Amino acid sequence: MRSIGFLYPGHSAEDDYPVAQRLLHADEGTGPELVVAHTEMRVDAHRVDALREIGADDVLAEGARRLGPVSSVIWACTSGSFVLGWDGASAQVGALSAVAGVPASSTSFAFTDAAARLGVTRVAVAATYPDDVAGDFVAFLATAGVEVVRLSSLGIVTAAEVGTLGRDRVLELAAAGDHPGAQAVLLPDTALHTMAWLDDLERHLGKSVLTANQVSIWQGLRLAGDRASRTGLGSLLTIPPDGT
């Protein structure tokens, strides 16, 4: 059985991972193990300085050492990767892979890879972040050739507050951030609970929805060589990662 490791900063929506594991196992009868290690978050703030600190190489290396044997590892933090820019985020996951000894990625790259897999080039971003941080995500997506046709932001500063948003508020956030020209809606915050509501989100909007914890899990499975098609976790996971 494959084990996928996730480095998750602090505590907010980490219970999305056991929810996802139950859904994976329900679909297959058995499934991969999703292993979460919490990394240090000295300051809970969606500020560029704090976000650079939580994604520092030494912080991720310490978390990777606590994971134990895994088939792949994901830095499960969108803002703590895209604020570094494309080159900085690439160096970040390169250092993580070297320490872990397995393929590694981050939620930011999971978003761009998932968009590519779905053939999506125009998206709406419904962010929880302050405007300046949300703008950095738009710039990151643009590097991968993904155009943001609408950006909305709740301006929430802390992951702890984001983690308190319930199903109705999440559906409202996604719907309010949608745009007729968007092929998909992106919810880029691993502090936001979404795993139990992915199919609800897509039915509500009538299009693909990509969320931070969802794409993180998809990326971890993909890097571990998992090629299964799954239901109950949004349209992304119904498609084998590499088209096999």
Buried (B, 14 or more C-beta within 10 A) or exposed (E): EBBBBBBBBBBBBBBBBEBBBBBBEEBEEEBBBBBBBBBBBEEBBBBBEBBBBBBBBEBBBBBBEEBEEBBBBBBBBBBBBBBBBBEEBBEBBEBBBEBBEBBBBBBBBBBBBBBEBBEBBBBBBBBBBBEEBBBBBBEBBEEBEBBBBBBBBBEBBBBBBBBEBEEEEBBEBBEEBBBEEBBBBBBBBBBBBBBBBBBBBBEBBEBBBBBBBBBBBBBBBBBBEBEEEBEBBBBBBEBBBEEE
